[in-house]
Amino acid sequence: MEKIKRFFYRCAEGVGAVSAIGYIAIIVLCVADVALDKLFGTPIEGSYELVERCMVVAVFASFAYAQTKKAHINMMILIERFPRFTRLLSLGLTSIISVGTTAYAAHAAWTQSMTAMKMNQITGILHIPLWPFYTVESIAMYFFAIILLIDTIYIFGAIKNNEWNEQVTEDYGMLIPKPKDTNN
């Protein structure tokens, strides 16, 4: 399981790099647009459309990477008060909901991509096809769903496995005591 986790976490780093490229493109485009407008009175035509498309790539591509770093906000105020088993069970059940929701969003983005390709949907000014951006969004969301699924498996595994328990405890910043040793 650890090899699978490492593989997909590395893939998420690659998807995160795509996000970084998207953000850099947004910054460069905005600075160039404003500079050209102020210096020469000629802004970049369609810069708003380009920023919109780069934003789709940058935002959705960041989700999987952020999950590998546990950078998403988790509200543990209530869960922290539960006994260990109930904490992990609650976290696991909410994680299952997250996996389902994310997988559904990924599928919806894929469907949107295929629809945009069939209908030859393009941007209004630059006439850039929309389907590649929806495809990147879909792939990024599928990676996010896979990372969430791996984390969910670890959460449920932490109920019985001390090593996974320590990992989940550290990942989510929870104080979850180890299960009692029943071998004595």
N, C-alpha and C positions, 0 to 999 in steps of 0.2 A: 504493500500500500504506500510505503514511503517513497518508492521509486516513481509511482504514478503521481503522487503529490508533487515531488520535485519537478517532474516533467511538465506538468500543467502550470506550476508556479513559474517555471522558466518561460513558458509560452505567454503567460500573463505579463511577464516583464517585457516581452517583445511587443505585445499589444499596448502596454504602457508607453513604450518608445514611440509607437504610432501616435498616441495621445500627445506626447511631448512635441512631436513634429507638428501636429495640428495647432498646438498653442503657439509655437514659435512662428508658424505661418501667419497666424492671426496677428501677432505682435508686429511682425515685419510688414504685413499688408497695411495695418492701421497706421503705423508710423510713416510708411511710404506714401499712403493716400493723403494724410494730413500735410506732410512736407511738400508734396507736389502741388497740393491745393494752395497752400500758403505762399510757396515760392513762385510758382508759375501760373497759378489759377486754373490748373487742369488736374482735377483728382483722377484717380484710377477708375475707369469705367467698370461698373459692376462689382466694385469692392465690397459693397454690402452683401451681395449674393455669395461672393467668395468667402467672406467671414462667416456667413450662415452655414455654408457647407463645411468649412474647417471646424466650426464649433460642434457640429454633429459628430464629426470624427473624434475631436479632442475629448468631448465629454463622455461619450459612450465607451471609448477605448480606455478611459481611465478607471472604470468601475472594477474590472477584474484585478488590475494591479493594486488598487486601493484595498481590495479584500485580502490580498496576500499579505499586506502590511497591517491588516486589521484597523484600517484608518476610517472605516465607516462608523458612524455614531451608533452605539448600543446603549439603550436605556436599561441599566441593570439595577436601578433603585429598588424595585419590587422583588426581582429575582434573587438578589443578594440575601434577602431575609428568609428564603426557603431552605429546607434541608438539602443536602448535596444531591441526592437522587432527583428531587423535584426541580432543582435548579437546572441540572443537565437535561432533564426531560423537557422542561419548558423551553430552554434554549434550542434543543433539538427540534421540537415541534414548530417553533417560529422559524427555524432555519428551513424546514421542509416547505413552509408557506413561501418563504423567500425564493427557494429554488423553483417552485412552481410558477410563481409570478414572473420571475426573471426569464425562465424558459418560454413562457407564454409571450412575453415582450420580444424575445429573440425571434420566435416564430412569426409574430406579427410584423416585425421589421423585415423578415425574409419575404413574407407575402407582399408587403409594400414594395420591396425591391423588384420582385417579379412583375407586379402590376405596373410599376413605373417603366420597366423595360418593355413590356408588351405595348403599353400605350405611348411609348417614346416621350415620356415626360421630361421636360427640360426647364432650365431656369429662364426667367423672363427677359433678361438683358443679354447675357452672354451665351445663352442657349447650350448650357452644359447639361449633359444627361444626369438625371437624379439617381438612377438606379445604383451606380457604384457607391454612392454615399450611404444609401440604405443597406447595401450589402455589407459594407464595413461595420455599420451599426449592428447589424444582425450577428455577424461573426463575433464582434466584441461582446455582445450580450450572451451568446452561447458560451464563450469562454468564462464570463462572469457566472453563469449558471453552473458550469462544471466546477469552478473553484468553490462556489457555495455548496455544491453537492459533496465535494471532498471534505470540506469543513464540517458538514452535517454528519458524515460518516464518522469523523473523528469525535464529534460531540457525543454521539450515541455510544461509540466505542469507549469513551472516557468513563462511562458508567461502570464498566468492569475492568478496564485496563489502567493501571496506575500511571504508566508512562504517558499514555494519551491524556489522562486526567491532568497531569502536570502541564502538558502542552496546551490543552484547552484553557486551563486556569491562567497560564501565562498570556496566551493570545487574547483572552477577553478580560484580563485584569480582575479576575474574580478570586476570592478566597474560598476555594472549595476543598474541604478536607478530604484526605485519601479515604477510600473505602476501608472498613474494618477488615483486618485479616481474619478470615474464617477458618484458616488451617490449624489454629491452636486449639 
